[in-house]
């Protein structure tokens, strides 16, 4: 009886080379992204500035910082007094130390995000927090006139695209609902209904 020798089977997968090429490219892009993020985070920690400006405006100082670096500022002139005259002297100092000196004695605060520096005040931050606090979540159950739950009902905050759909039991939950707004309930074959939220958290 002859022995049967099994020959190795070489399976050719269609598009294998293309797949490997895509995987290599993906790994390369991920590596570049990680390096870019690391570079952005360390830039503000390593970059130093030298300034020697007398009796000049805050706006001119900010402009000079932008010229010397890759930082750029975001602010509102209604919030930050950029026409205030200052004198700034800095010799190879980091951005935090320069800004602390520039806004010493004022209520201006700053946030450094990568290479963007946002100037603001506590009043603006408090107003933003208040607006976010006033937004709430609304929950409830939608039923027909016999009391049976209605699945698939669309609930939308009027004038926006923020909405949700009821589940199999007619329940829903919608977040980021501002006060004094209206919820619009719609369902195929039934009349659309609008309900004013007011101070309700369950409708």
C-alpha atoms as an extended CHARMM CRD file, in Angstrom:
* protein
*
       203  EXT
         1         1  UNK       CA              0.0000000000        0.0000000000        0.0000000000  PROA      1               0.0000000000
         2         2  UNK       CA              1.4360000000        3.3440000000       -1.0470000000  PROA      2               0.0000000000
         3         3  UNK       CA              1.7950000000        6.0670000000        1.5200000000  PROA      3               0.0000000000
         4         4  UNK       CA             -0.0710000000        9.2010000000        0.7460000000  PROA      4               0.0000000000
         5         5  UNK       CA              2.0720000000       12.2120000000        1.3980000000  PROA      5               0.0000000000
         6         6  UNK       CA              0.1090000000       15.3510000000        2.1520000000  PROA      6               0.0000000000
         7         7  UNK       CA              1.3980000000       18.3160000000        0.2800000000  PROA      7               0.0000000000
         8         8  UNK       CA              1.2570000000       21.7340000000        2.0490000000  PROA      8               0.0000000000
         9         9  UNK       CA             -1.7220000000       23.6920000000        0.8840000000  PROA      9               0.0000000000
        10        10  UNK       CA             -1.0200000000       27.3150000000        0.1130000000  PROA      10              0.0000000000
        11        11  UNK       CA             -4.1830000000       29.3030000000        0.4540000000  PROA      11              0.0000000000
        12        12  UNK       CA             -4.2270000000       32.5910000000       -1.3110000000  PROA      12              0.0000000000
        13        13  UNK       CA             -6.5040000000       35.0680000000        0.3650000000  PROA      13              0.0000000000
        14        14  UNK       CA             -7.8640000000       37.6100000000       -2.0410000000  PROA      14              0.0000000000
        15        15  UNK       CA             -6.7030000000       41.1050000000       -1.1980000000  PROA      15              0.0000000000
        16        16  UNK       CA             -4.3020000000       39.9760000000        1.5470000000  PROA      16              0.0000000000
        17        17  UNK       CA             -1.5290000000       42.2930000000        0.3650000000  PROA      17              0.0000000000
        18        18  UNK       CA             -3.9640000000       45.1930000000        0.2370000000  PROA      18              0.0000000000
        19        19  UNK       CA             -5.1860000000       44.4070000000        3.7490000000  PROA      19              0.0000000000
        20        20  UNK       CA             -1.6350000000       44.3040000000        5.1150000000  PROA      20              0.0000000000
        21        21  UNK       CA             -0.8620000000       47.6000000000        3.4090000000  PROA      21              0.0000000000
        22        22  UNK       CA             -3.9320000000       49.2060000000        5.0130000000  PROA      22              0.0000000000
        23        23  UNK       CA             -2.9430000000       47.8490000000        8.4370000000  PROA      23              0.0000000000
        24        24  UNK       CA              0.5840000000       49.2810000000        8.0850000000  PROA      24              0.0000000000
        25        25  UNK       CA             -0.8070000000       52.6390000000        7.0240000000  PROA      25              0.0000000000
        26        26  UNK       CA             -3.2460000000       52.6470000000        9.9670000000  PROA      26              0.0000000000
        27        27  UNK       CA             -0.4420000000       51.9050000000       12.4490000000  PROA      27              0.0000000000
        28        28  UNK       CA              1.6600000000       54.6730000000       10.9370000000  PROA      28              0.0000000000
        29        29  UNK       CA             -1.1920000000       57.2050000000       11.2160000000  PROA      29              0.0000000000
        30        30  UNK       CA             -1.8340000000       56.2120000000       14.8390000000  PROA      30              0.0000000000
        31        31  UNK       CA              1.8690000000       56.6810000000       15.6140000000  PROA      31              0.0000000000
        32        32  UNK       CA              1.8760000000       60.1400000000       13.9780000000  PROA      32              0.0000000000
        33        33  UNK       CA             -1.2640000000       61.1320000000       15.9350000000  PROA      33              0.0000000000
        34        34  UNK       CA              0.2830000000       60.0720000000       19.2580000000  PROA      34              0.0000000000
        35        35  UNK       CA              3.4810000000       61.9850000000       18.5020000000  PROA      35              0.0000000000
        36        36  UNK       CA              1.4660000000       65.0850000000       17.5180000000  PROA      36              0.0000000000
        37        37  UNK       CA             -0.5860000000       65.0070000000       20.7300000000  PROA      37              0.0000000000
        38        38  UNK       CA              2.5680000000       64.5800000000       22.8220000000  PROA      38              0.0000000000
        39        39  UNK       CA              4.2550000000       67.4640000000       21.0040000000  PROA      39              0.0000000000
        40        40  UNK       CA              1.2350000000       69.7230000000       21.5430000000  PROA      40              0.0000000000
        41        41  UNK       CA              1.1310000000       68.9850000000       25.2620000000  PROA      41              0.0000000000
        42        42  UNK       CA              4.8230000000       69.5920000000       25.7810000000  PROA      42              0.0000000000
        43        43  UNK       CA              4.9830000000       72.7720000000       23.6970000000  PROA      43              0.0000000000
        44        44  UNK       CA              3.4620000000       74.9850000000       26.3960000000  PROA      44              0.0000000000
        45        45  UNK       CA              5.7820000000       73.4100000000       28.9640000000  PROA      45              0.0000000000
        46        46  UNK       CA              8.9750000000       73.9770000000       26.9950000000  PROA      46              0.0000000000
        47        47  UNK       CA              8.3890000000       77.1680000000       24.9940000000  PROA      47              0.0000000000
        48        48  UNK       CA              9.8530000000       80.3040000000       26.5740000000  PROA      48              0.0000000000
        49        49  UNK       CA              9.2130000000       83.9570000000       25.7400000000  PROA      49              0.0000000000
        50        50  UNK       CA             11.2570000000       87.1370000000       25.9710000000  PROA      50              0.0000000000
        51        51  UNK       CA              9.3800000000       90.4370000000       26.1440000000  PROA      51              0.0000000000
        52        52  UNK       CA             10.3540000000       93.9930000000       26.9820000000  PROA      52              0.0000000000
        53        53  UNK       CA              7.3780000000       96.2810000000       26.4410000000  PROA      53              0.0000000000
        54        54  UNK       CA              6.6080000000       99.5280000000       28.3110000000  PROA      54              0.0000000000
        55        55  UNK       CA              3.2990000000      101.4070000000       28.4080000000  PROA      55              0.0000000000
        56        56  UNK       CA              1.6830000000       99.2890000000       25.7500000000  PROA      56              0.0000000000
        57        57  UNK       CA             -1.7700000000       97.7340000000       25.4940000000  PROA      57              0.0000000000
        58        58  UNK       CA             -2.6310000000       94.1750000000       26.4700000000  PROA      58              0.0000000000
        59        59  UNK       CA             -3.6870000000       93.6040000000       22.8720000000  PROA      59              0.0000000000
        60        60  UNK       CA             -0.2140000000       94.4970000000       21.5950000000  PROA      60              0.0000000000
        61        61  UNK       CA              1.4060000000       92.1820000000       24.1370000000  PROA      61              0.0000000000
        62        62  UNK       CA             -0.8420000000       89.2860000000       23.0590000000  PROA      62              0.0000000000
        63        63  UNK       CA              0.0070000000       90.0120000000       19.4440000000  PROA      63              0.0000000000
        64        64  UNK       CA              3.7310000000       89.9790000000       20.2750000000  PROA      64              0.0000000000
        65        65  UNK       CA              3.3650000000       86.6110000000       22.0200000000  PROA      65              0.0000000000
        66        66  UNK       CA              1.6470000000       85.2100000000       18.9320000000  PROA      66              0.0000000000
        67        67  UNK       CA              4.5050000000       86.5230000000       16.7600000000  PROA      67              0.0000000000
        68        68  UNK       CA              7.1290000000       84.8700000000       18.9690000000  PROA      68              0.0000000000
        69        69  UNK       CA              5.3780000000       81.5330000000       19.3150000000  PROA      69              0.0000000000
        70        70  UNK       CA              2.7880000000       79.1740000000       17.9170000000  PROA      70              0.0000000000
        71        71  UNK       CA              0.2310000000       80.2330000000       20.5400000000  PROA      71              0.0000000000
        72        72  UNK       CA             -2.8600000000       82.1220000000       19.5430000000  PROA      72              0.0000000000
        73        73  UNK       CA             -5.4710000000       83.7650000000       21.7470000000  PROA      73              0.0000000000
        74        74  UNK       CA             -9.2510000000       83.5750000000       21.8400000000  PROA      74              0.0000000000
        75        75  UNK       CA            -11.1420000000       86.2470000000       23.7850000000  PROA      75              0.0000000000
        76        76  UNK       CA            -13.9630000000       88.7450000000       23.6260000000  PROA      76              0.0000000000
        77        77  UNK       CA            -13.0960000000       92.4210000000       23.9460000000  PROA      77              0.0000000000
        78        78  UNK       CA            -16.4260000000       92.8310000000       25.7820000000  PROA      78              0.0000000000
        79        79  UNK       CA            -15.1000000000       90.5730000000       28.5300000000  PROA      79              0.0000000000
        80        80  UNK       CA            -11.3530000000       91.2440000000       28.5270000000  PROA      80              0.0000000000
        81        81  UNK       CA            -10.0470000000       94.8270000000       28.5740000000  PROA      81              0.0000000000
        82        82  UNK       CA             -7.3430000000       94.5250000000       25.9240000000  PROA      82              0.0000000000
        83        83  UNK       CA             -6.8520000000       98.3020000000       25.7270000000  PROA      83              0.0000000000
        84        84  UNK       CA             -5.4700000000       98.4430000000       29.2690000000  PROA      84              0.0000000000
        85        85  UNK       CA             -1.9000000000       99.7860000000       29.3230000000  PROA      85              0.0000000000
        86        86  UNK       CA              0.7500000000       97.5440000000       30.8540000000  PROA      86              0.0000000000
        87        87  UNK       CA              4.5080000000       97.0900000000       31.0580000000  PROA      87              0.0000000000
        88        88  UNK       CA              5.8650000000       93.5860000000       30.6160000000  PROA      88              0.0000000000
        89        89  UNK       CA              9.4000000000       92.3430000000       31.0850000000  PROA      89              0.0000000000
        90        90  UNK       CA             10.1560000000       88.6640000000       30.5680000000  PROA      90              0.0000000000
        91        91  UNK       CA             13.4510000000       86.9280000000       29.9020000000  PROA      91              0.0000000000
        92        92  UNK       CA             13.0860000000       83.3510000000       28.6550000000  PROA      92              0.0000000000
        93        93  UNK       CA              9.9530000000       82.7800000000       30.7490000000  PROA      93              0.0000000000
        94        94  UNK       CA              7.2070000000       80.2260000000       30.2040000000  PROA      94              0.0000000000
        95        95  UNK       CA              3.7860000000       81.3450000000       28.9790000000  PROA      95              0.0000000000
        96        96  UNK       CA              2.0640000000       80.7860000000       32.3510000000  PROA      96              0.0000000000
        97        97  UNK       CA              4.4370000000       83.1580000000       34.1370000000  PROA      97              0.0000000000
        98        98  UNK       CA              4.0350000000       85.8220000000       31.4220000000  PROA      98              0.0000000000
        99        99  UNK       CA              0.2190000000       85.6290000000       31.5560000000  PROA      99              0.0000000000
       100       100  UNK       CA              0.1700000000       85.6690000000       35.3740000000  PROA      100             0.0000000000
       101       101  UNK       CA              2.2150000000       88.8750000000       35.2950000000  PROA      101             0.0000000000
       102       102  UNK       CA              0.1230000000       90.3810000000       32.4770000000  PROA      102             0.0000000000
       103       103  UNK       CA             -3.2280000000       89.8670000000       34.2210000000  PROA      103             0.0000000000
       104       104  UNK       CA             -2.0920000000       90.3500000000       37.8260000000  PROA      104             0.0000000000
       105       105  UNK       CA             -4.6680000000       92.3580000000       39.7830000000  PROA      105             0.0000000000
       106       106  UNK       CA             -7.4740000000       91.6580000000       37.2800000000  PROA      106             0.0000000000
       107       107  UNK       CA            -10.2140000000       89.0380000000       37.2220000000  PROA      107             0.0000000000
       108       108  UNK       CA             -9.0580000000       87.6490000000       33.8580000000  PROA      108             0.0000000000
       109       109  UNK       CA             -8.3650000000       83.9290000000       33.8360000000  PROA      109             0.0000000000
       110       110  UNK       CA             -6.8830000000       81.7890000000       31.0860000000  PROA      110             0.0000000000
       111       111  UNK       CA             -6.9960000000       78.2010000000       29.8930000000  PROA      111             0.0000000000
       112       112  UNK       CA             -4.2810000000       76.6710000000       27.7140000000  PROA      112             0.0000000000
       113       113  UNK       CA             -5.5210000000       73.9330000000       25.3840000000  PROA      113             0.0000000000
       114       114  UNK       CA             -2.7180000000       72.6660000000       23.1860000000  PROA      114             0.0000000000
       115       115  UNK       CA             -1.5890000000       75.9450000000       21.5590000000  PROA      115             0.0000000000
       116       116  UNK       CA             -4.8710000000       77.8090000000       21.9860000000  PROA      116             0.0000000000
       117       117  UNK       CA             -5.1580000000       80.1780000000       24.9560000000  PROA      117             0.0000000000
       118       118  UNK       CA             -8.6870000000       81.1810000000       25.9470000000  PROA      118             0.0000000000
       119       119  UNK       CA             -9.0760000000       84.3280000000       28.0470000000  PROA      119             0.0000000000
       120       120  UNK       CA            -12.2010000000       84.6840000000       30.1470000000  PROA      120             0.0000000000
       121       121  UNK       CA            -13.5670000000       85.8770000000       33.5130000000  PROA      121             0.0000000000
       122       122  UNK       CA            -15.3400000000       84.1200000000       36.4150000000  PROA      122             0.0000000000
       123       123  UNK       CA            -18.6180000000       85.8670000000       35.4920000000  PROA      123             0.0000000000
       124       124  UNK       CA            -18.6260000000       84.2610000000       32.0600000000  PROA      124             0.0000000000
       125       125  UNK       CA            -17.7910000000       80.8460000000       33.5060000000  PROA      125             0.0000000000
       126       126  UNK       CA            -20.5420000000       81.1780000000       36.1220000000  PROA      126             0.0000000000
       127       127  UNK       CA            -23.1090000000       82.1590000000       33.4980000000  PROA      127             0.0000000000
       128       128  UNK       CA            -22.1140000000       79.1590000000       31.3960000000  PROA      128             0.0000000000
       129       129  UNK       CA            -22.4120000000       76.8730000000       34.3810000000  PROA      129             0.0000000000
       130       130  UNK       CA            -25.8350000000       78.3400000000       35.1820000000  PROA      130             0.0000000000
       131       131  UNK       CA            -27.0500000000       77.7220000000       31.6360000000  PROA      131             0.0000000000
       132       132  UNK       CA            -25.8110000000       74.1380000000       31.7930000000  PROA      132             0.0000000000
       133       133  UNK       CA            -27.4390000000       73.7040000000       35.2060000000  PROA      133             0.0000000000
       134       134  UNK       CA            -30.7870000000       74.9040000000       33.8720000000  PROA      134             0.0000000000
       135       135  UNK       CA            -30.7550000000       72.1640000000       31.2570000000  PROA      135             0.0000000000
       136       136  UNK       CA            -32.2760000000       68.9710000000       32.5940000000  PROA      136             0.0000000000
       137       137  UNK       CA            -33.5510000000       65.5520000000       31.6070000000  PROA      137             0.0000000000
       138       138  UNK       CA            -37.2200000000       64.7500000000       31.0460000000  PROA      138             0.0000000000
       139       139  UNK       CA            -38.6330000000       61.2270000000       31.2590000000  PROA      139             0.0000000000
       140       140  UNK       CA            -42.0680000000       59.7520000000       30.8610000000  PROA      140             0.0000000000
       141       141  UNK       CA            -44.3700000000       57.2420000000       29.2110000000  PROA      141             0.0000000000
       142       142  UNK       CA            -46.4540000000       57.8360000000       26.0920000000  PROA      142             0.0000000000
       143       143  UNK       CA            -49.8350000000       56.0750000000       25.9240000000  PROA      143             0.0000000000
       144       144  UNK       CA            -52.8710000000       56.1470000000       23.6730000000  PROA      144             0.0000000000
       145       145  UNK       CA            -56.3350000000       57.2270000000       24.7960000000  PROA      145             0.0000000000
       146       146  UNK       CA            -57.0020000000       53.7530000000       26.2330000000  PROA      146             0.0000000000
       147       147  UNK       CA            -53.8570000000       53.8170000000       28.3590000000  PROA      147             0.0000000000
       148       148  UNK       CA            -51.8180000000       51.3660000000       26.2630000000  PROA      148             0.0000000000
       149       149  UNK       CA            -48.1140000000       52.2600000000       25.8320000000  PROA      149             0.0000000000
       150       150  UNK       CA            -47.0200000000       53.4870000000       22.4000000000  PROA      150             0.0000000000
       151       151  UNK       CA            -43.5990000000       52.3290000000       21.1630000000  PROA      151             0.0000000000
       152       152  UNK       CA            -41.8790000000       54.2700000000       18.3810000000  PROA      152             0.0000000000
       153       153  UNK       CA            -43.2040000000       57.7190000000       19.2800000000  PROA      153             0.0000000000
       154       154  UNK       CA            -40.7670000000       60.4900000000       18.3430000000  PROA      154             0.0000000000
       155       155  UNK       CA            -40.1360000000       63.1960000000       20.9670000000  PROA      155             0.0000000000
       156       156  UNK       CA            -38.1850000000       66.2650000000       19.8600000000  PROA      156             0.0000000000
       157       157  UNK       CA            -37.2760000000       69.5510000000       21.5690000000  PROA      157             0.0000000000
       158       158  UNK       CA            -39.1510000000       72.0810000000       19.4560000000  PROA      158             0.0000000000
       159       159  UNK       CA            -36.9030000000       74.0000000000       17.0740000000  PROA      159             0.0000000000
       160       160  UNK       CA            -34.0070000000       71.5430000000       17.4340000000  PROA      160             0.0000000000
       161       161  UNK       CA            -32.9420000000       68.0900000000       16.2570000000  PROA      161             0.0000000000
       162       162  UNK       CA            -32.4320000000       66.8920000000       19.8170000000  PROA      162             0.0000000000
       163       163  UNK       CA            -34.8630000000       64.0750000000       20.4060000000  PROA      163             0.0000000000
       164       164  UNK       CA            -35.5450000000       60.4400000000       21.1750000000  PROA      164             0.0000000000
       165       165  UNK       CA            -37.9860000000       57.5880000000       20.4930000000  PROA      165             0.0000000000
       166       166  UNK       CA            -40.1090000000       55.6260000000       22.9820000000  PROA      166             0.0000000000
       167       167  UNK       CA            -39.1410000000       52.0200000000       23.7010000000  PROA      167             0.0000000000
       168       168  UNK       CA            -41.3930000000       48.9230000000       23.5690000000  PROA      168             0.0000000000
       169       169  UNK       CA            -43.1040000000       49.9940000000       26.8100000000  PROA      169             0.0000000000
       170       170  UNK       CA            -43.6790000000       53.5730000000       25.6320000000  PROA      170             0.0000000000
       171       171  UNK       CA            -40.9530000000       54.9250000000       27.9370000000  PROA      171             0.0000000000
       172       172  UNK       CA            -38.5490000000       57.6860000000       26.9380000000  PROA      172             0.0000000000
       173       173  UNK       CA            -35.7960000000       59.8600000000       28.3570000000  PROA      173             0.0000000000
       174       174  UNK       CA            -34.4950000000       63.0190000000       26.7350000000  PROA      174             0.0000000000
       175       175  UNK       CA            -31.5160000000       64.9990000000       28.0630000000  PROA      175             0.0000000000
       176       176  UNK       CA            -30.2590000000       68.5830000000       27.7070000000  PROA      176             0.0000000000
       177       177  UNK       CA            -33.7690000000       70.0150000000       27.8450000000  PROA      177             0.0000000000
       178       178  UNK       CA            -33.7470000000       73.7790000000       28.5490000000  PROA      178             0.0000000000
       179       179  UNK       CA            -36.4660000000       75.1700000000       30.7910000000  PROA      179             0.0000000000
       180       180  UNK       CA            -39.4060000000       76.9920000000       29.1940000000  PROA      180             0.0000000000
       181       181  UNK       CA            -39.1580000000       74.8630000000       26.0790000000  PROA      181             0.0000000000
       182       182  UNK       CA            -41.6840000000       72.6470000000       24.2980000000  PROA      182             0.0000000000
       183       183  UNK       CA            -41.5680000000       68.9260000000       23.5350000000  PROA      183             0.0000000000
       184       184  UNK       CA            -43.1830000000       67.7460000000       20.3090000000  PROA      184             0.0000000000
       185       185  UNK       CA            -44.6680000000       64.2080000000       20.3310000000  PROA      185             0.0000000000
       186       186  UNK       CA            -45.3830000000       62.6680000000       16.9340000000  PROA      186             0.0000000000
       187       187  UNK       CA            -46.5400000000       59.2320000000       15.7970000000  PROA      187             0.0000000000
       188       188  UNK       CA            -47.6860000000       57.9110000000       12.4390000000  PROA      188             0.0000000000
       189       189  UNK       CA            -51.4760000000       57.9440000000       12.1970000000  PROA      189             0.0000000000
       190       190  UNK       CA            -51.9690000000       60.1110000000       15.2730000000  PROA      190             0.0000000000
       191       191  UNK       CA            -52.1660000000       63.8190000000       15.9240000000  PROA      191             0.0000000000
       192       192  UNK       CA            -48.9390000000       65.5870000000       16.8580000000  PROA      192             0.0000000000
       193       193  UNK       CA            -48.9890000000       66.9440000000       20.3930000000  PROA      193             0.0000000000
       194       194  UNK       CA            -46.8990000000       69.7340000000       21.9160000000  PROA      194             0.0000000000
       195       195  UNK       CA            -46.2720000000       69.9270000000       25.6530000000  PROA      195             0.0000000000
       196       196  UNK       CA            -44.5960000000       72.8410000000       27.4780000000  PROA      196             0.0000000000
       197       197  UNK       CA            -41.9030000000       71.5020000000       29.8010000000  PROA      197             0.0000000000
       198       198  UNK       CA            -41.8910000000       74.2990000000       32.4040000000  PROA      198             0.0000000000
       199       199  UNK       CA            -40.4790000000       72.8920000000       35.6520000000  PROA      199             0.0000000000
       200       200  UNK       CA            -41.6410000000       69.3420000000       34.9240000000  PROA      200             0.0000000000
       201       201  UNK       CA            -39.1340000000       66.5010000000       34.8720000000  PROA      201             0.0000000000
       202       202  UNK       CA            -41.6750000000       63.7930000000       34.0970000000  PROA      202             0.0000000000
       203       203  UNK       CA            -44.2410000000       64.1570000000       31.3170000000  PROA      203             0.0000000000
